[in-house]
């Protein structure tokens, strides 16, 4: 019997944090920390939103 597993909340949090760190690294690379934070937040929100949409469809 197959059991339906809900996506772990930790996975969403980890992807959000990863996106913020990625944005900060990008911001450091282009020497604009504020832009890096904004990019990280936008990426994190997009990742969490698409994950939420995918889980809402199932």
PDB file with one MODEL, atoms N, CA, C and O in Angstrom:
MODEL        1
ATOM      1  N   UNK A   1       0.833  -1.177   0.000  1.00  0.00           N
ATOM      2  CA  UNK A   1       0.000   0.000   0.000  1.00  0.00           C
ATOM      3  C   UNK A   1       0.884   1.249   0.000  1.00  0.00           C
ATOM      4  O   UNK A   1       1.768   1.388   0.845  1.00  0.00           O
ATOM      5  N   UNK A   2       0.648   2.130  -0.925  1.00  0.00           N
ATOM      6  CA  UNK A   2       1.445   3.354  -1.007  1.00  0.00           C
ATOM      7  C   UNK A   2       0.848   4.417  -0.095  1.00  0.00           C
ATOM      8  O   UNK A   2      -0.368   4.596  -0.034  1.00  0.00           O
ATOM      9  N   UNK A   3       1.706   5.098   0.594  1.00  0.00           N
ATOM     10  CA  UNK A   3       1.237   6.171   1.465  1.00  0.00           C
ATOM     11  C   UNK A   3       1.605   7.505   0.848  1.00  0.00           C
ATOM     12  O   UNK A   3       2.692   7.682   0.298  1.00  0.00           O
ATOM     13  N   UNK A   4       0.676   8.433   0.950  1.00  0.00           N
ATOM     14  CA  UNK A   4       0.939   9.778   0.428  1.00  0.00           C
ATOM     15  C   UNK A   4       1.690  10.568   1.481  1.00  0.00           C
ATOM     16  O   UNK A   4       1.214  10.741   2.603  1.00  0.00           O
ATOM     17  N   UNK A   5       2.865  11.044   1.111  1.00  0.00           N
ATOM     18  CA  UNK A   5       3.681  11.833   2.018  1.00  0.00           C
ATOM     19  C   UNK A   5       3.580  13.299   1.637  1.00  0.00           C
ATOM     20  O   UNK A   5       3.764  13.664   0.476  1.00  0.00           O
ATOM     21  N   UNK A   6       3.288  14.131   2.619  1.00  0.00           N
ATOM     22  CA  UNK A   6       3.264  15.564   2.354  1.00  0.00           C
ATOM     23  C   UNK A   6       4.701  16.068   2.292  1.00  0.00           C
ATOM     24  O   UNK A   6       5.572  15.542   2.986  1.00  0.00           O
ATOM     25  N   UNK A   7       4.956  17.084   1.466  1.00  0.00           N
ATOM     26  CA  UNK A   7       6.312  17.627   1.407  1.00  0.00           C
ATOM     27  C   UNK A   7       6.712  18.199   2.762  1.00  0.00           C
ATOM     28  O   UNK A   7       5.911  18.849   3.434  1.00  0.00           O
ATOM     29  N   UNK A   8       7.925  17.957   3.144  1.00  0.00           N
ATOM     30  CA  UNK A   8       8.414  18.432   4.424  1.00  0.00           C
ATOM     31  C   UNK A   8       8.569  19.948   4.397  1.00  0.00           C
ATOM     32  O   UNK A   8       9.035  20.515   3.409  1.00  0.00           O
ATOM     33  N   UNK A   9       8.179  20.594   5.478  1.00  0.00           N
ATOM     34  CA  UNK A   9       8.303  22.045   5.562  1.00  0.00           C
ATOM     35  C   UNK A   9       9.775  22.439   5.531  1.00  0.00           C
ATOM     36  O   UNK A   9      10.128  23.497   5.010  1.00  0.00           O
ATOM     37  N   UNK A  10      10.617  21.603   6.079  1.00  0.00           N
ATOM     38  CA  UNK A  10      12.053  21.887   6.086  1.00  0.00           C
ATOM     39  C   UNK A  10      12.603  22.054   4.669  1.00  0.00           C
ATOM     40  O   UNK A  10      13.507  22.858   4.438  1.00  0.00           O
ATOM     41  N   UNK A  11      12.062  21.305   3.742  1.00  0.00           N
ATOM     42  CA  UNK A  11      12.529  21.397   2.350  1.00  0.00           C
ATOM     43  C   UNK A  11      12.274  22.797   1.797  1.00  0.00           C
ATOM     44  O   UNK A  11      13.142  23.368   1.136  1.00  0.00           O
ATOM     45  N   UNK A  12      11.108  23.348   2.056  1.00  0.00           N
ATOM     46  CA  UNK A  12      10.787  24.697   1.607  1.00  0.00           C
ATOM     47  C   UNK A  12      11.666  25.743   2.272  1.00  0.00           C
ATOM     48  O   UNK A  12      12.128  26.687   1.631  1.00  0.00           O
ATOM     49  N   UNK A  13      11.890  25.558   3.579  1.00  0.00           N
ATOM     50  CA  UNK A  13      12.748  26.492   4.299  1.00  0.00           C
ATOM     51  C   UNK A  13      14.175  26.432   3.779  1.00  0.00           C
ATOM     52  O   UNK A  13      14.829  27.462   3.620  1.00  0.00           O
ATOM     53  N   UNK A  14      14.656  25.223   3.514  1.00  0.00           N
ATOM     54  CA  UNK A  14      16.024  25.074   3.020  1.00  0.00           C
ATOM     55  C   UNK A  14      16.176  25.724   1.650  1.00  0.00           C
ATOM     56  O   UNK A  14      17.181  26.384   1.385  1.00  0.00           O
ATOM     57  N   UNK A  15      15.190  25.542   0.781  1.00  0.00           N
ATOM     58  CA  UNK A  15      15.294  26.147  -0.549  1.00  0.00           C
ATOM     59  C   UNK A  15      15.226  27.672  -0.457  1.00  0.00           C
ATOM     60  O   UNK A  15      15.886  28.373  -1.224  1.00  0.00           O
ATOM     61  N   UNK A  16      14.425  28.185   0.486  1.00  0.00           N
ATOM     62  CA  UNK A  16      14.328  29.627   0.680  1.00  0.00           C
ATOM     63  C   UNK A  16      15.668  30.191   1.149  1.00  0.00           C
ATOM     64  O   UNK A  16      16.138  31.204   0.630  1.00  0.00           O
ATOM     65  N   UNK A  17      16.278  29.532   2.129  1.00  0.00           N
ATOM     66  CA  UNK A  17      17.575  29.973   2.647  1.00  0.00           C
ATOM     67  C   UNK A  17      18.647  29.861   1.567  1.00  0.00           C
ATOM     68  O   UNK A  17      19.494  30.745   1.430  1.00  0.00           O
ATOM     69  N   UNK A  18      18.606  28.768   0.799  1.00  0.00           N
ATOM     70  CA  UNK A  18      19.572  28.590  -0.290  1.00  0.00           C
ATOM     71  C   UNK A  18      19.454  29.714  -1.310  1.00  0.00           C
ATOM     72  O   UNK A  18      20.461  30.219  -1.805  1.00  0.00           O
ATOM     73  N   UNK A  19      18.225  30.101  -1.623  1.00  0.00           N
ATOM     74  CA  UNK A  19      18.019  31.176  -2.597  1.00  0.00           C
ATOM     75  C   UNK A  19      18.556  32.501  -2.066  1.00  0.00           C
ATOM     76  O   UNK A  19      19.138  33.279  -2.822  1.00  0.00           O
ATOM     77  N   UNK A  20      18.367  32.763  -0.779  1.00  0.00           N
ATOM     78  CA  UNK A  20      18.882  33.996  -0.192  1.00  0.00           C
ATOM     79  C   UNK A  20      20.409  33.997  -0.220  1.00  0.00           C
ATOM     80  O   UNK A  20      21.026  35.005  -0.566  1.00  0.00           O
ATOM     81  N   UNK A  21      21.016  32.866   0.146  1.00  0.00           N
ATOM     82  CA  UNK A  21      22.477  32.765   0.126  1.00  0.00           C
ATOM     83  C   UNK A  21      23.001  32.919  -1.302  1.00  0.00           C
ATOM     84  O   UNK A  21      24.010  33.585  -1.532  1.00  0.00           O
ATOM     85  N   UNK A  22      22.310  32.303  -2.250  1.00  0.00           N
ATOM     86  CA  UNK A  22      22.703  32.436  -3.654  1.00  0.00           C
ATOM     87  C   UNK A  22      22.615  33.897  -4.102  1.00  0.00           C
ATOM     88  O   UNK A  22      23.492  34.387  -4.814  1.00  0.00           O
ATOM     89  N   UNK A  23      21.570  34.576  -3.689  1.00  0.00           N
ATOM     90  CA  UNK A  23      21.426  35.995  -4.018  1.00  0.00           C
ATOM     91  C   UNK A  23      22.518  36.843  -3.382  1.00  0.00           C
ATOM     92  O   UNK A  23      23.032  37.772  -4.005  1.00  0.00           O
ATOM     93  N   UNK A  24      22.876  36.521  -2.127  1.00  0.00           N
ATOM     94  CA  UNK A  24      23.957  37.253  -1.468  1.00  0.00           C
ATOM     95  C   UNK A  24      25.287  37.025  -2.173  1.00  0.00           C
ATOM     96  O   UNK A  24      26.069  37.958  -2.355  1.00  0.00           O
ATOM     97  N   UNK A  25      25.539  35.781  -2.568  1.00  0.00           N
ATOM     98  CA  UNK A  25      26.780  35.481  -3.289  1.00  0.00           C
ATOM     99  C   UNK A  25      26.817  36.244  -4.610  1.00  0.00           C
ATOM    100  O   UNK A  25      27.855  36.774  -5.007  1.00  0.00           O
ATOM    101  N   UNK A  26      25.680  36.290  -5.277  1.00  0.00           N
ATOM    102  CA  UNK A  26      25.601  37.041  -6.529  1.00  0.00           C
ATOM    103  C   UNK A  26      25.804  38.532  -6.272  1.00  0.00           C
ATOM    104  O   UNK A  26      26.462  39.224  -7.050  1.00  0.00           O
ATOM    105  N   UNK A  27      25.232  39.014  -5.173  1.00  0.00           N
ATOM    106  CA  UNK A  27      25.407  40.418  -4.806  1.00  0.00           C
ATOM    107  C   UNK A  27      26.857  40.750  -4.494  1.00  0.00           C
ATOM    108  O   UNK A  27      27.348  41.817  -4.863  1.00  0.00           O
ATOM    109  N   UNK A  28      27.545  39.832  -3.811  1.00  0.00           N
ATOM    110  CA  UNK A  28      28.969  40.046  -3.542  1.00  0.00           C
ATOM    111  C   UNK A  28      29.775  40.036  -4.832  1.00  0.00           C
ATOM    112  O   UNK A  28      30.732  40.795  -4.985  1.00  0.00           O
ATOM    113  N   UNK A  29      29.380  39.170  -5.753  1.00  0.00           N
ATOM    114  CA  UNK A  29      30.102  39.072  -7.020  1.00  0.00           C
ATOM    115  C   UNK A  29      29.977  40.360  -7.835  1.00  0.00           C
ATOM    116  O   UNK A  29      30.906  40.745  -8.545  1.00  0.00           O
ATOM    117  N   UNK A  30      28.826  41.021  -7.726  1.00  0.00           N
ATOM    118  CA  UNK A  30      28.661  42.262  -8.490  1.00  0.00           C
ATOM    119  C   UNK A  30      28.833  43.496  -7.604  1.00  0.00           C
ATOM    120  O   UNK A  30      28.567  44.619  -8.033  1.00  0.00           O
ATOM    121  N   UNK A  31      29.281  43.278  -6.361  1.00  0.00           N
ATOM    122  CA  UNK A  31      29.615  44.355  -5.415  1.00  0.00           C
ATOM    123  C   UNK A  31      28.415  45.206  -5.005  1.00  0.00           C
ATOM    124  O   UNK A  31      28.575  46.374  -4.648  1.00  0.00           O
ATOM    125  N   UNK A  32      27.240  44.639  -5.054  1.00  0.00           N
ATOM    126  CA  UNK A  32      26.045  45.354  -4.604  1.00  0.00           C
ATOM    127  C   UNK A  32      25.268  44.424  -3.671  1.00  0.00           C
ATOM    128  O   UNK A  32      24.495  43.583  -4.130  1.00  0.00           O
ATOM    129  N   UNK A  33      25.474  44.576  -2.362  1.00  0.00           N
ATOM    130  CA  UNK A  33      24.857  43.686  -1.384  1.00  0.00           C
ATOM    131  C   UNK A  33      23.335  43.818  -1.396  1.00  0.00           C
ATOM    132  O   UNK A  33      22.631  42.812  -1.316  1.00  0.00           O
ATOM    133  N   UNK A  34      22.825  45.033  -1.493  1.00  0.00           N
ATOM    134  CA  UNK A  34      21.366  45.222  -1.472  1.00  0.00           C
ATOM    135  C   UNK A  34      20.694  44.514  -2.639  1.00  0.00           C
ATOM    136  O   UNK A  34      19.637  43.903  -2.475  1.00  0.00           O
ATOM    137  N   UNK A  35      21.300  44.594  -3.807  1.00  0.00           N
ATOM    138  CA  UNK A  35      20.735  43.907  -4.974  1.00  0.00           C
ATOM    139  C   UNK A  35      20.777  42.400  -4.754  1.00  0.00           C
ATOM    140  O   UNK A  35      19.846  41.691  -5.136  1.00  0.00           O
ATOM    141  N   UNK A  36      21.850  41.907  -4.140  1.00  0.00           N
ATOM    142  CA  UNK A  36      21.959  40.474  -3.846  1.00  0.00           C
ATOM    143  C   UNK A  36      20.880  40.005  -2.892  1.00  0.00           C
ATOM    144  O   UNK A  36      20.299  38.936  -3.080  1.00  0.00           O
ATOM    145  N   UNK A  37      20.608  40.811  -1.856  1.00  0.00           N
ATOM    146  CA  UNK A  37      19.545  40.454  -0.909  1.00  0.00           C
ATOM    147  C   UNK A  37      18.198  40.441  -1.619  1.00  0.00           C
ATOM    148  O   UNK A  37      17.393  39.534  -1.408  1.00  0.00           O
ATOM    149  N   UNK A  38      17.948  41.435  -2.453  1.00  0.00           N
ATOM    150  CA  UNK A  38      16.686  41.472  -3.202  1.00  0.00           C
ATOM    151  C   UNK A  38      16.556  40.277  -4.136  1.00  0.00           C
ATOM    152  O   UNK A  38      15.492  39.662  -4.218  1.00  0.00           O
ATOM    153  N   UNK A  39      17.630  39.947  -4.839  1.00  0.00           N
ATOM    154  CA  UNK A  39      17.597  38.789  -5.740  1.00  0.00           C
ATOM    155  C   UNK A  39      17.331  37.521  -4.944  1.00  0.00           C
ATOM    156  O   UNK A  39      16.534  36.680  -5.360  1.00  0.00           O
ATOM    157  N   UNK A  40      17.998  37.378  -3.794  1.00  0.00           N
ATOM    158  CA  UNK A  40      17.796  36.203  -2.953  1.00  0.00           C
ATOM    159  C   UNK A  40      16.367  36.089  -2.451  1.00  0.00           C
ATOM    160  O   UNK A  40      15.788  35.003  -2.463  1.00  0.00           O
ATOM    161  N   UNK A  41      15.797  37.203  -2.011  1.00  0.00           N
ATOM    162  CA  UNK A  41      14.414  37.180  -1.535  1.00  0.00           C
ATOM    163  C   UNK A  41      13.445  36.836  -2.654  1.00  0.00           C
ATOM    164  O   UNK A  41      12.524  36.042  -2.463  1.00  0.00           O
ATOM    165  N   UNK A  42      13.651  37.425  -3.810  1.00  0.00           N
ATOM    166  CA  UNK A  42      12.765  37.135  -4.946  1.00  0.00           C
ATOM    167  C   UNK A  42      12.875  35.667  -5.342  1.00  0.00           C
ATOM    168  O   UNK A  42      11.861  35.003  -5.559  1.00  0.00           O
ATOM    169  N   UNK A  43      14.106  35.157  -5.438  1.00  0.00           N
ATOM    170  CA  UNK A  43      14.284  33.739  -5.765  1.00  0.00           C
ATOM    171  C   UNK A  43      13.624  32.844  -4.719  1.00  0.00           C
ATOM    172  O   UNK A  43      12.961  31.866  -5.064  1.00  0.00           O
ATOM    173  N   UNK A  44      13.806  33.179  -3.450  1.00  0.00           N
ATOM    174  CA  UNK A  44      13.204  32.387  -2.378  1.00  0.00           C
ATOM    175  C   UNK A  44      11.689  32.383  -2.446  1.00  0.00           C
ATOM    176  O   UNK A  44      11.058  31.339  -2.285  1.00  0.00           O
ATOM    177  N   UNK A  45      11.109  33.539  -2.683  1.00  0.00           N
ATOM    178  CA  UNK A  45       9.651  33.627  -2.773  1.00  0.00           C
ATOM    179  C   UNK A  45       9.139  32.832  -3.965  1.00  0.00           C
ATOM    180  O   UNK A  45       8.124  32.142  -3.864  1.00  0.00           O
ATOM    181  N   UNK A  46       9.832  32.925  -5.085  1.00  0.00           N
ATOM    182  CA  UNK A  46       9.420  32.170  -6.277  1.00  0.00           C
ATOM    183  C   UNK A  46       9.511  30.667  -6.016  1.00  0.00           C
ATOM    184  O   UNK A  46       8.608  29.919  -6.390  1.00  0.00           O
ATOM    185  N   UNK A  47      10.593  30.221  -5.379  1.00  0.00           N
ATOM    186  CA  UNK A  47      10.758  28.794  -5.094  1.00  0.00           C
ATOM    187  C   UNK A  47       9.666  28.300  -4.153  1.00  0.00           C
ATOM    188  O   UNK A  47       9.066  27.252  -4.393  1.00  0.00           O
ATOM    189  N   UNK A  48       9.408  29.048  -3.085  1.00  0.00           N
ATOM    190  CA  UNK A  48       8.372  28.636  -2.131  1.00  0.00           C
ATOM    191  C   UNK A  48       6.997  28.669  -2.789  1.00  0.00           C
ATOM    192  O   UNK A  48       6.192  27.764  -2.573  1.00  0.00           O
ATOM    193  N   UNK A  49       6.717  29.694  -3.584  1.00  0.00           N
ATOM    194  CA  UNK A  49       5.414  29.816  -4.237  1.00  0.00           C
ATOM    195  C   UNK A  49       5.173  28.680  -5.224  1.00  0.00           C
ATOM    196  O   UNK A  49       4.087  28.103  -5.253  1.00  0.00           O
ATOM    197  N   UNK A  50       6.180  28.356  -6.032  1.00  0.00           N
ATOM    198  CA  UNK A  50       6.000  27.261  -6.989  1.00  0.00           C
ATOM    199  C   UNK A  50       5.885  25.916  -6.276  1.00  0.00           C
ATOM    200  O   UNK A  50       5.137  25.044  -6.718  1.00  0.00           O
ATOM    201  N   UNK A  51       6.612  25.741  -5.190  1.00  0.00           N
ATOM    202  CA  UNK A  51       6.473  24.516  -4.403  1.00  0.00           C
ATOM    203  C   UNK A  51       5.082  24.407  -3.799  1.00  0.00           C
ATOM    204  O   UNK A  51       4.504  23.321  -3.747  1.00  0.00           O
ATOM    205  N   UNK A  52       4.544  25.541  -3.341  1.00  0.00           N
ATOM    206  CA  UNK A  52       3.199  25.545  -2.778  1.00  0.00           C
ATOM    207  C   UNK A  52       2.166  25.230  -3.859  1.00  0.00           C
ATOM    208  O   UNK A  52       1.227  24.471  -3.620  1.00  0.00           O
ATOM    209  N   UNK A  53       2.338  25.811  -5.044  1.00  0.00           N
ATOM    210  CA  UNK A  53       1.409  25.525  -6.140  1.00  0.00           C
ATOM    211  C   UNK A  53       1.450  24.049  -6.529  1.00  0.00           C
ATOM    212  O   UNK A  53       0.415  23.433  -6.785  1.00  0.00           O
ATOM    213  N   UNK A  54       2.658  23.493  -6.570  1.00  0.00           N
ATOM    214  CA  UNK A  54       2.797  22.091  -6.959  1.00  0.00           C
ATOM    215  C   UNK A  54       2.135  21.173  -5.932  1.00  0.00           C
ATOM    216  O   UNK A  54       1.497  20.186  -6.300  1.00  0.00           O
ATOM    217  N   UNK A  55       2.286  21.498  -4.645  1.00  0.00           N
ATOM    218  CA  UNK A  55       1.671  20.650  -3.626  1.00  0.00           C
ATOM    219  C   UNK A  55       0.161  20.866  -3.565  1.00  0.00           C
ATOM    220  O   UNK A  55      -0.573  19.956  -3.181  1.00  0.00           O
ATOM    221  N   UNK A  56      -0.315  22.055  -3.937  1.00  0.00           N
ATOM    222  CA  UNK A  56      -1.750  22.333  -3.919  1.00  0.00           C
ATOM    223  C   UNK A  56      -2.467  21.602  -5.052  1.00  0.00           C
ATOM    224  O   UNK A  56      -3.648  21.276  -4.930  1.00  0.00           O
ATOM    225  N   UNK A  57      -1.762  21.344  -6.149  1.00  0.00           N
ATOM    226  CA  UNK A  57      -2.371  20.634  -7.276  1.00  0.00           C
ATOM    227  C   UNK A  57      -2.573  19.159  -6.991  1.00  0.00           C
ATOM    228  O   UNK A  57      -3.512  18.543  -7.496  1.00  0.00           O
ATOM    229  N   UNK A  58      -1.697  18.597  -6.187  1.00  0.00           N
ATOM    230  CA  UNK A  58      -1.769  17.148  -5.938  1.00  0.00           C
ATOM    231  C   UNK A  58      -2.829  16.777  -4.980  1.00  0.00           C
ATOM    232  O   UNK A  58      -3.003  15.596  -4.678  1.00  0.00           O
TER     233      UNK A  58
ENDMDL
END
